[in-house]
Amino acid sequence: MSLKHTTLTHIFGILLLTPSFAEKMLNQLADGTLAPLSIEESLKHIEVPNGFKLELVASEPMVQEPVCFTFDSDGALFVCEWNSYMQDQYGTDQDKPVSRIVKLTDTNGDGKMDKRTVFAKDLMLPRSILTLHDRVLVRFTHNSTIWSYFDDNGDGISDRKEIALQGSSVGGNIEHQDNSLIWNSDNKIYATGQIYQFRDGKLTQQRSHGRYGQWGLTRDDVGRIYGSHNSAPLKNWFNLGGYPMGNPSLAKETFKANFTCEVDDATDSGRNVTATGGQTILRSEQFGELKGALVIPDSVRRIVKLVTLDQNDGQITPATHDDYKNTEFIRSADTYFRPVWTGMGPDGGLYIADMSRGIVQESQWFPTERTKNPNKDWLERYYRTKAWGMLKVNSRGRIYRLIPEDSANLESPIQLSTVSSADLANYLEHKNGWWRDTAHKLIVCRNDKSAIPNVRKLLNSNNPFTRLSALQILDFYSSLEKKELKSALKDMNENVRVHAISLSEKRFTSDPDFFTLVSNLATDPSPFVVAQLYLSTEKLNTTDSINLRKQIVSSHPNNIAVASLDRKKNKLRGSLKKYIPGHKIYQSLCIDCHGQGNQGIESMGKLFAPKFTRNSRMADKVYLTKVLLHGITGPLGENEETYSAGIMPPMGATYTDQELADVLNYIGRRWGKWKKDISADEIKVIRAATSERKLPWTYSEAKSKKS
């Protein structure tokens, strides 16, 4: 049984205790080292909200180094293990293909996994996984290819694999590479940086508007996608999946870490989150009033944070729940509690992957005595964790589930893989999101039209999420009739109307009636409907569509969503309009550290990274190119400016010469007063000339004409 929250902030959440302040830390032995707790003891020190309990689902040796997971349609858990990740402080042999995907099964229905099979082995750090009707999609580190794995004889071990979508090698830090695969309401599969569709047994890449976040991805019942970034628990939500991203400002309270473990190995004293990712939206009735809130782990702060998602004038507004303004949803004083991933289970519980290890920092940001020009604070962290004995704690792992104390209302597993497509339609009416998503996914991926009659009946369901799923499935099979879509545009539920507008888009050209029909919604009382109307007509470059959007903007002055969309659309003006490709890269790559470029982002009392205004370095094309290709570390400029980020990672292996030229031209034209663009060929020459460079530059090296 885990501890419950107290009414006052836990004392360890008030101060960051270092060895000089702590009399004795939870894990500390007589020699000063921090020993791992037993599974039972560790569980006792994980505090959860009143009314809930945390149960162990699996632990080492059944699962080791879990980084992400997914459930199949029968309730089995597929877990990606990073068995080579930071096995010592130097990241020795990290790129050795020894990682695994394990399949965990609960054979007796008691909520604990009791059967384990190694589904696939000798892998390169698997980072994305999704089960479909007859295969498991997997993506690995350092390559964008997506593979299909098949278990033909049902023994829990993959028998064969084939390429689902050919990709290419990917360079750069493993923390920055694309990850996650989730099924969305629009019949598409989303990753942090790409969108795919599975149709007729084939996976194809779809148009994307940039990168949603860094590690992990989730969706809500409507189909909005929510990303995150280390120090930002929410990023790039706003619209339905597949539409341009919005990134509204977050209230300062949502960044706060209201609990700090005694052993906090971040380099700052800890008041904000610093390593968030692996988020989930609570989409089951078992969570009562918390249903619809977002939860996200922070493995450095040893917490799982909860953020409510309130609706305000067409915008989803994140806020801190009143019960967690001075605490966190889940927290632990155990040094080795390292939550990195969450997901909803078929039982309605929240599942949490805990790596239960010492280091959760990739080697590029974990300098040691071998590192040239290390960040001083980071190096001190290394010696601190070494003295505590944390470097040797690895090859462990736990998976927990958070469920109500009264577990009588948990859902019982059903083998949905054996249910006919026609009967799967019944599960589209389920009250919990996991069941609706899984039934939806199976109906679409099986390519079985026998489900269509039963799905059509669901257009009259009392559940609005069922109705919008039925619309999307019928549209996938080209079976959605005009009268049905017209009716959906008048649906009593705003979310159904939003989806109906979206589905009308591709009919604007072939059937002009639909533009007229959606135009009637310009005065709709729902701010979300008019925001979607603005988005859905953006692609139409007609006088009528332009006038419609002007009408929407003028008629809804208090609609935050519409105002934001209109500003974003018109952001690049005059001479900058031709640099939209570079602007898009900047918005997805650079903005997390440099902000909008004018003011920068403040962290730990100073700028996280340089701002670009009144920065003479922005005029130096060669310097900027070298920095983007190979990164830079240490003080910058003649005045030796320091920034809390400490290092800019290299981007040369991740981005092409043309992409680097695009973003440099945008930056140079906007802030560097460039009169002439840099070409991809010029980037190519500088790349070749510096190809021997293995480490990030120092400022003097990057400015040197000899390097």
N, C-alpha and C positions, 0 to 999 in steps of 0.2 A: 504494500500500500504506500503510495506516495504522499508527501506532505501537502497540506492545503495552504492557501494563501492566508497570511495574517492581515489584520486590518491596517497595520502600519507597514511602511516600507521596511523590508528586511535590512538588517544592519549592514549587510555586505553590499547593499545597493546604494548606501550613502557615501561610502568612501572606497576608492581603489586602494586596496591594501597591498603593499609590497613587503618583502621579507623583513624590512626594518620596522614595519608597523605591526605586523601580525604576530600575535603571541604563538599561535600554532594554527596552521591552515588545515582544512578538512582532510586532505590526503597526505599530510606531512608525517614523515617518520622521524625518528630521533636523529638521523644523520642529515636531516634537512631535505631529503629528496621527497618527491610527491609520488606516492604509490597508487597504482590503479585500485579502485574499489571493486569488491565482488559485485556481481550482477545484482544480487539482492540488496546489498548496501547502497549501491549507486541509485537504485530505484527509489529507495527511501528518501533520498535527498533531492529528488525532482519534484518541485512544487507545482501543483496544477489547480485550476479553479475549483471553488466549492461546487458540489453537485456532479463532479466528474472524477474518474479514476484512470490511472495510467497502468496498462498491463503490458508485460513483455510478450512479444509475438515470436521473436527469434533472436538468437545471440550467437557469438562465436562458440564453437567452430562452424556452426551451421551457416553463418553469414560473416564475411570479413570485408572490411573497407567498403561498406555500401555507400554509393554516391547518388543513386537514383533508382526508382522502381516503377513498375506498372502492374496492374492486375489484368489477367485475361478474363474472358467472359464466364469462366467457371469459378472464379475467385482465387486462382493460384497467383502467387506473387513472383514476378520476374525481377530480380535484383541485379543491377550492374555493380560489380566489384572492381575497385581500382587496386589490384594487388601489388602493383609496382610503385604506387604513389608515395613519394617522400618516405622511403623506408630508412633513410638516414638524413642528416642535415644537408647533405650535398645533392640529394636527388639522384643518387647512384642507380644506374640501370632503370631509370624511370620509363624510358621508351622501349623497354624490353617487353615483347608480347606475351605476358604471363597472366593477364587479367581474365576474369570469368563473368559469365552470366549464370546465376543459379536460379532454379525454379523451386519455390517453397510451397508446400501444400499442407493444408489442415485436413487430415483424413477423418477426424472424428467430430469435427464441428465445435470444439471447445475454445476456439479463438486463438490457439497456439499452433504455429507451424511445426509439424512433426515428421515431415518427409522432405528430403532435399535431394535434388539431382543437379548435376552440373550440365546445364543446357548447352553451353558453348564455352570453350576454353582457349587458352593461348591467344588472347585478344589484346589489342592495343587500346587500353583505357576506354571501354565503351561509355558513351556519354549521352546517348539518346536511345529510347526504347519505347515501342508501342506495339501491342498485340492487335492483330486484325482477325479476320474470321478463320484463316488457315495458315497464318504465318506471323512471324515476329519481325518488325522492322527495327534495325539497329544501325546507329552511326558511331564511328570510332574517332578517337583523337588523331589529329594530323591528316585527316582525309575527309572530304565532304561526300564521298560515296555513301549511299544508303543501301544496306543489304537486307535481303529477306532470308530468314532462317525458317526451316520447316522441320516439324517433328512428325514424320509420316506414320510411324507405328505407335505413337502415343505413349512412349516410355519416359517422356520428360527430357529426352536428350535429342538435340537437333541432328537430323540425318543428312541434311544437305543445305546448301545456301546458294543464292544467286543474287546478282546485282539488281536491285530494284530501281536505282537511279544512279547512273555513272557520275561521279564527281572527279575531284582531283586532289592532289596533295595540298595541305594547308599548313602554313607556317605560323609563327608567332606563339605567344604564351598560351598554354592550355586553358587558362582561365578566360581567355577572350574568344575562343572558338565556339562556333554554333553548337547548340545543344537543345534538348527537350523535343518531344513529339507529342502533341495533344490533339484529340479529335474535337472539332468545333461544330457548331450548329449549322454552318453553311456547307457542310459535307466536305470540308477541307481539313488538312492536317497542318498544324502550326509548329514551327521551331522558333528559336529566339531570333533568327535572322532570315528565315525562308518560309514559304508557304507551298504546300504540295496538295495534289489531289490523287486519290486512288480510284481508278475507273477501269472496268474490263480487265482487271488483273494487272494493271500497269500504274506505276507511280510517275506523275509528271510534276514539274515545277511550275508554280503559278507566279503571277506578278506580286511583288512584295514592295512595301513602302519604307523599308529600312529595318533596323534591328530593334526588337522590343525590349531587350535587356541582356543581362550577362549570364546569370545562372538560374534556370528554372523559368517556368511559364505556367499560367493558369487562365481559366475562363470562368465567366459567370453563367447563370442560367440563360441569359439573353444571347450570349455569344460575343461579348466583349473580351478582349485579350488583355492580360495584365502582366507586364514585365517588371523587372527590378534591377538594381545595380548595387554593388557592395554597400555604399553608404546611403542609398535611397531605397526604402522598402517598397516603393511603388514607382513605376516608370512606364510611360507610353501607353496608358490606358486611355479611354475617352470614347472611342467609336467602336462599332462592330468590327470584328476581325476582317482584315482585307482592305480596310479603308485607311486613308492617311492618319498617322498617329498624332495624338495630342498628348501634351505633357504639362498639364496645369501645375501651378505652384502647390506645394504641399505645406500644410501648417507645420510650424517648427516642432510642435509636440509629437508629430508622427515620426520624426527622426530620432527622438530621444530613446536611449536605452535606460529604462527605469530600474535596472538591476545590473550590478557588476559583480562577477565572481571574484573571489579573493585573488585568484591567479588569472589576471586578465592580461594576455600576452599581446594586446595591441600596443602600439607605440605611443598612444595618447592616453590621457588619464581617464577617458571613458565616460562621456555623457550621451553620445550619439551611437546609433547602430553603425557597424563598420564592415560586416561580412554577411549581408542578407542575400538570400537566394533560396530556390526550391520551394516557392510559395504555393498555396492552395486556397481556394475559396470554399468555405464551409457550405456544402450544398445538400445537407441532409436534415430531416426533421428532428433527428436525435439531438441537434444542437439548439433547438428552441429559438429563443430570441436572437441568438448569435448566428443563426443561419444567414448566409449572404455576406458575412464578414470575411476578410482576408487574413490568413495567418502566414507568417514567414519566419523561418529560422535565422538566427545569427550565431554561427558556430564559434565566433570569438567571444561574444558576450554571454554565451551559454544560455540563450533564451529562444523562445518561440513567441514572436510578437503578434498581437491581434490588432487589426485596423478595421474600423467600420467603414462602410461605403454608403454614405448618405447621398440622396438626390437633391440637387439644388439648381434650379433654372437651367436644366438641360445638361448639367455636369454631374458626374459622380465625384463627390467630395470626400476624400479620406479624412477620418477623424479618429481620435483616441476614445475608446469606450470609457464611460465614467468609472467603471470598476477597475480600470487598468491605467489610470493616469499616474499612479505612483508605484506601479508594480508592472509585472509582465504576465502574459497569459500562461506561459510555462517557463520555468527557470530552474537552475540548479547551481549549487555551490561546488559541485564535483568538477575538479580540474579537467577531467576527460570526457565530460558531456559535450559532444560536438554534433548538434543537429544540423543536417545539411539538406534534407529533402522532406517534403510532406505530400500526402495524397489521400483522397477519400477512398474508403474501402466499400465493398458491396454491403457490409453490415451496417453502414452508416457512421462508422468510426473514422477518426482522423489518425492516419498512420504516419509515423515519424522515423526517418532513418538517422541513426546516430553513429558516426564513424568511430567514436570512443577511442581517440588517439591523442598523441601529444602535439604534433605539428599539423596545422591546417593552413599552411602558407606555402605556396609554390616557391621553388628555390630562387627564382628571379627576385622575389621580394623577401628572401630570408638569407641575408648575407652572413657569411661565416669568416673565420680567420683566413680563408683562401680568397676572399673577395677583394678586388681592387677598388679603391675609393669607395668604401661602404658608407651608407648612411649611419651616422653615429648612434642614433636612437635604435635603429634596427639591429646594429651589431650588439648593443647592450642587451637587447631582447634575446639574441642568440645565446650569449653567455649566461643569461638568467635561466633560460629554459634548459640549457645544458646542465647547469648546477642543480636544477631541480630534478634531473633525470627524465625529463619529458621526451627527449629525442628518441628514446628506445621503445616508447609505448606505441605500438602499431599492430597491424594484423588482427584487430578486434572489430567489433561491430554489433550494434543492437538495432532492432526494429520494435517500436512500441505502437500501441494504439490507445488513443484517448477516447473513452466512451462514457456515457452517463453512469452514475453509481447504480442506478436501477437499470440493469442491462436487459430487462425482460422485453423491451421494445426494439432490440436490435433485429436487423433483417437476417433471415436465414438464407444461406447461399443456395442458388439453383444453377444447374448446369445449362446456362443459356445457349451454349454451343449445340445442344441437342434439340432446342426449341425451333420449330419451323419458322420460316420468315413471316408467314401469315400470322402466326400466334405471337411472334415477337412484337407486333404492333401493340399488343396489350400493355407491354412494359413501357411504352412511350407515355403512358398515363401515370407512371410511378411517381410518388411524391419526392423521391430522392434523385438527384442529378446523375449519380453513377449509373443507375439502372436505365434512365432515359438515354444517356449518352451511349451506353453499350448496345442497347437495342437499336438505336439509330445507326450506329457504326456497322453493326452486323447486317442490317437490312440493306444498306448501301453497298457494302463491300462484297456481299454475296452475289450481287447483280441478279437478284431473284425477284422478278416482277409479280410473283404470286402474292406478295405483301400489299400490292397497290390497293385492292378493294378495301381491305381493313384499314389501311392508312387513310384512305379518302374519308372513311366514316369519322375519323378523328378530327376532321376539320370542324366538327360540332362539339368537340370535347369541352368540358367545363374548365379544364386546365389550360391556361394560355400558352404555357411552354410546350404542351402537347400539340396545340394548334400550329405553333410556328415550326415545330419539328415536322409535322405532317406536310406543311407547305414546302419546306425545303426538300423533303424526300420525294414528293410528287414532282417537283421541279427537276430534281436530279434525273428522274426517269422520263422527263419530257411528257409528263402526264398531268401537269397542272393546267386546268382549263381556265379560260379567260374569265368566266363568270365566278370561279372560285377565287381568283386573285382580286377581282373587283370587289368581291364580298370582304376579303381580308383587308382591303384598304379602308373599309368602314368598320372593322372589328372594334368592339368595345374596349379592348386592351391595347394600350399604346405600344407595347413591345411587338405584338402581332402586326400592327400597322407599320412599325419600323421595318420589319422583315418584308412586308408586302411592298413597300416602296423600293427596297433593295432589289427584290426579285423583278420589279417592273423595269429596271434599268435597261436590261438587254432587249426589252420589247419596245423601247421608245422609237427606234428606227423602223422596225417592221410593222408596228401598230401604233400610230400617232395618238390613238385614243388614250393610251396609258399616260402620256405626258399630260394630257388634259385632266385625267383622273387624279394624278398625284398633285397637280397644280392646285386642285381644290383643297389640298391639305395645308396650304400656306398659312391658313388661319386656324389650324388645329390647336386645341388648348394644351396639347402636350409639347413641352420644349424639346423632348427627345425626338418626336416625330418631325418637327420643323427642322431640327438639326440634320436629321437623316435626309430630308428633302433637299437641303442645301448641298449635302455631300453627293447625293445620287444624281443631281443635275449638273454637277461641276464639269463632267466630261462633255456635255453638250455645248458646243460653241455656236449657239444660235441666239438671235435677238430675244426670243421668248424666254429662253433659259436664263440669260443674263438679267433680263428684267424681273424674272421670278426671284432670283437670288437677291436682287436689290430690294424687292418687296419684302422678302423674308427679313432682311437686315433691318429695314426701316420699321417694319411692323412688330418686331420683337426686340426692342432696345435692351431689355433686361435679360435676354437669353444669353447666358455666359458662353454656352457652347457655340452658338452662331457667331457671336462677336469674336471668339477665339479663332474659329475657322476662317472668318473673313480676314482677320489680321494676318493669319498665316498665309493665306492665298496671295495676299498683296504685299508680303514682306519684302521680297526682292524687287526693287524698282530700278528704272533707268538702266544704266550700264551693267548692273549686276544681274539682270534677268538671264543673260546668256550663261551664267555660272550656276545654274540650278543643279546640275550633276554634282558639282563640288559642294554645294550647299547641303544636298541630301547626305553626302558622306559626312560632312561636318556635324549635321544634326544627329547622326547615329553613332559617330566615332568620337568626336572631339568635345562635344558639349558637356559630357559627364565630368570632365576635368577642368575645362576652360570656360564653361558656361557659354553665354552668348558672345564672349570675346571682349566685350566692353568693360565689364565689371569683374569677371572671373568668379570663382567659387571660394568662399571662405571656409577654412577647416582648421581646427585647433588654433584659432587666434591669428591665422595668417592665410594668404592665398594658397589654395591647393595646387595650382599651376599658374604660369604666367598669364596675365591678361594681354590683349593684343593692341589696345590703344596706347599711343605714346610709347611704343616699344620699337626701338630702332632695328632690332633683330628681324622684324617682319619684312624689312626691305631686302634682306640678304637671301637670294634664291638658293644659292649653293648650300649655305648653312642650314636653311630650313629643310632642304631635300635630304641632306646627310642625317639630320635629326629624325626625320620621318622614317628613313630607311633603317637606321641602326639604333635609335633611341638616344637618350642623353641622361646623365646623372650628375649630382653635385650642384654646387652654386652656379648661377648663371649670370652673364653680363659682367661688365667691368666693375660693377659695385658688388659682385658676388651675392646676388639675391638668392635667398633660399625659399623653398616652397615645401609644404607639408607632404606632398606626394613623394618627393625625394628622387623619383626616377620617372622618365617617360619610356615605356617599352617600345621596342622596334616594331615598325609596321611594314617593313619591306617584304617580309615573307607572306604577309596576309593580303596585301593590295598590289594590283598591277601598276605598271608605269603610268598608264593612262589615268587610273583612279587617283594615284598620288598627284599627278599633274592637275587633275580636276580640283582636288581639295586645296592644293597649294595656290592655284590661280584664284579660287574664291577668297582664300585668306589674304593673299597678296593684294588683290584688287580692292578688297574691303578695308584692310587695315594697314597694308604695307606701301600704299601709294605706287603700286606697280604701274608702269606704262606699257609693258610688254609681257605677254604670257610666257610661261615655261612650257615646253612641249614634252610629250612622252619620250621622244628621242633624247632630249637633254637629261631626263631622269635616267634613262637607260645608260647613258654615258657615265653619269655619277655613280650609278649602281655598280657598273663594271669596275670603275676605278677604286671603289671602296669594298669590293667583294670579299677581301680578306678580313674585314672587320668582324670580330666575334662578340665584342662587348659594347655596351652603350658608350657614346663619346663622353668625355668631359667637355666643358665649355671651350677651353683653350684648344683642345684637339679638333673640335668641330669647326672652330673659326680658322684654324690653320690652313693655309693654302697648300701645305705639303701633305696633308692627310687625305 
